[in-house]
Every structure is written in structure tokens, then in C-alpha cells.
Amino acid sequence: MSIKTLLKTLPLLLILLISSCGWQLKGQRQAPAALKVLTLQHQLGPAASKQLQQQLTEHGWLITTDAASSQALLSLNPLDIRSRTQTINSQGQVAEYELVGRLSGSLVSANGSTTPIDITTQVWFDNDVTRVSATELEETAQRARLTSKLIDLLILRLLHSNSGS
């Protein structure tokens, strides 16, 4: 077999190898059927609330205010975001911050089983001591990023929840 022929058949062989081992593309995960209809109680701010509702809807959850027709209650406490100093420069000024975010609450299914929710994550950002307003803008952007991260992690947790079974 010539090298030219081998190079032509190599992509086909790789495709056959990958498909034969069971690997396949997966679609977007959908809400568990037993938890598809949710009543949502939270103390999140307006932006986080809107983002959470969009994410839930995107993944197939139906949000209702009628607890009687709901399959589960998702109750969330306010976001807890704290700032920590990470490094100090040679002039004794803060050079880097860490924001630590926590989202807690519970998922209670119609059958009464409760799944506690406790998600923590963090982001880092630099402090530009010469431009205070730039640092404030950066912190605001990082807080929004941290909130998005927490909501994404919550959605993953809910997608893998077994409370309804």
C-alpha cells in the first residue's frame, strides 16, 4: 500500500475506530422527568434571577407558581460573595483579589425527599492601584462572572439530581 493511499484511508479508519468504541455526540441534557415542573423560591437579585430562569427553561424545566402542580420546590438562599486578599505588592498594596461565591438551598421533590444544595466557586482578579475605577469595574465584572458560574454549577447539579426517583 502506498503512502498516498494510506493517507486517504486514514481519516476513514479513524472515524470507524472512534464510532466502534461507543463514542457518540450527546445532545444537550434535559431536566429529569420526575423534576420537570419546578416551583422556584429564591432571594437572588434581579439579574441572577433572570439568568437562572433562562437556564432552567433552556434545559427543559417548567417554572410554576402553583406549588400543587409542581413536582419539586427549588429553594435558594441569597448569593454569598466574599472578597479575599491574595497577594500584596512591594509597596504594601493589594495586588490580587479572590472572590469566593456560595449558593446554598435545597431541592424538595413532591415525594418529600430533600437534596441539599451547597455550591462554592471562586474567581481571581488583579488590583490596579493606579486606577481605582478600573479595579471597581473589574470587580463588578468578576462578580457577574462568579454568579454565572454558580448558576451553571447549579444547573449541572439539578441535571444529575435523583430526588424525583
BELRADA-V702222 format. One record per pair of residues at least 12 apart in sequence whose ideal C-beta (glycine too) atoms are under 8 Angstrom apart, sorted by the first residue. I is the first residue (numbers start at 1). J is the second residue. D is the distance in Angstrom with one decimal. If there is no record, write none. Layout:
i = [I/I]
j = [J/J]
d = [D/D]
//
This chain:
i = [28/28/29/29/30/30/30/31/31/31/31/31/31/32/32/32/32/32/33/34/34/34/34/34/35/35/35/35/35/35/35/35/35/36/36/36/36/37/37/37/37/37/37/37/38/38/38/38/38/38/38/38/38/38/39/39/39/39/39/39/39/39/39/40/40/40/40/40/40/41/41/41/41/42/42/42/42/42/43/43/43/44/44/44/45/47/47/48/48/48/51/51/51/52/52/52/55/55/55/56/56/59/59/59/61/70/71/71/71/72/72/72/72/72/72/73/73/74/74/74/74/75/75/75/75/76/76/76/76/76/77/77/77/79/79/79/79/79/80/80/80/80/81/81/81/81/81/81/81/82/82/82/83/83/83/83/84/84/84/84/85/85/86/86/89/91/93/93/94/94/95/95/95/96/96/96/96/97/97/97/97/97/98/98/98/99/99/99/99/99/99/99/99/100/100/100/101/101/101/101/101/101/101/101/102/102/102/102/103/103/103/103/103/103/103/103/104/104/104/104/105/107/107/107/108/109/109/110/111/113/114/115/115/115/117/117/119/119/119/119/121/121/121/121/122/123/123/123/123/125/125/125/126]
j = [58/59/59/159/59/60/159/56/59/60/61/158/159/159/161/162/164/165/164/71/109/163/164/165/61/71/72/107/109/158/161/163/164/60/61/62/71/61/62/64/69/70/71/72/56/61/62/63/64/70/71/72/73/74/63/64/65/66/67/70/72/73/74/52/53/56/63/74/76/73/74/75/76/74/75/76/77/105/76/77/78/76/78/79/79/144/147/79/147/151/147/148/151/76/151/154/151/152/155/155/158/155/158/159/158/110/109/110/164/107/108/109/110/163/164/107/108/105/106/107/158/105/106/107/108/103/104/105/117/154/103/104/105/101/102/103/147/150/101/102/103/104/99/100/101/102/143/146/147/99/100/101/97/98/99/139/97/98/99/100/97/98/98/124/129/129/127/129/127/129/126/127/129/124/125/126/127/124/125/126/127/139/122/123/124/122/123/124/125/139/142/143/146/120/121/122/120/121/122/123/146/147/149/150/118/119/120/150/117/118/119/120/150/151/153/154/116/117/118/119/117/158/161/163/163/163/164/164/164/163/163/161/162/163/154/157/150/153/154/157/146/149/150/153/146/142/145/146/149/138/139/142/138]
d = [7.9/7.1/6.8/4.8/6.1/4.1/8.0/7.7/5.5/4.2/4.6/7.3/7.1/7.3/6.2/7.7/5.6/7.8/7.4/6.3/7.0/7.6/2.4/5.8/7.7/5.5/4.6/7.4/6.5/7.3/6.3/6.3/4.4/6.5/6.1/6.1/6.2/7.5/4.8/5.8/6.5/5.2/4.6/7.5/6.8/5.2/7.0/5.6/7.1/6.2/7.1/5.4/7.3/5.2/7.6/5.9/6.8/7.4/4.9/4.1/7.3/4.8/7.2/7.6/7.3/7.5/5.4/5.2/7.9/6.6/7.2/4.6/7.2/7.6/7.1/3.9/7.9/7.4/7.0/6.3/4.4/6.4/6.8/6.2/7.6/7.4/7.4/6.4/5.1/6.8/7.2/6.7/5.5/8.0/5.3/7.4/5.8/7.4/5.0/7.2/7.9/6.1/7.9/6.6/7.9/7.1/6.7/5.2/6.4/5.9/6.4/4.8/6.5/6.6/6.7/7.3/4.6/7.0/8.0/5.4/7.5/4.9/5.3/7.8/7.1/6.5/7.4/3.8/7.2/7.9/7.6/5.0/5.3/6.3/7.4/5.9/6.3/6.7/6.9/4.4/7.8/7.6/5.8/7.2/4.7/7.8/6.0/6.2/7.8/7.2/5.1/8.0/5.6/7.4/5.7/7.5/6.8/4.6/7.8/6.4/6.3/7.9/4.9/6.5/7.4/7.7/7.3/4.7/4.8/7.7/6.7/5.8/7.9/6.2/7.2/5.5/6.4/6.9/5.7/7.9/6.0/7.2/5.5/7.4/5.1/6.3/5.2/7.7/7.3/7.4/5.6/6.4/5.3/6.8/7.8/4.6/6.9/5.8/6.9/7.9/4.4/7.0/7.2/5.2/7.3/6.9/4.8/7.8/7.0/7.9/4.6/8.0/4.5/7.7/7.7/6.0/7.8/6.0/4.8/7.4/4.7/6.8/6.1/5.5/7.7/4.2/5.0/7.7/7.5/5.1/7.5/5.8/7.9/4.6/6.8/6.4/5.8/4.8/5.9/6.7/6.8/5.1/6.1/6.3/7.4/5.0/5.7/5.0/7.2/5.1/6.5/4.7/7.3]
//
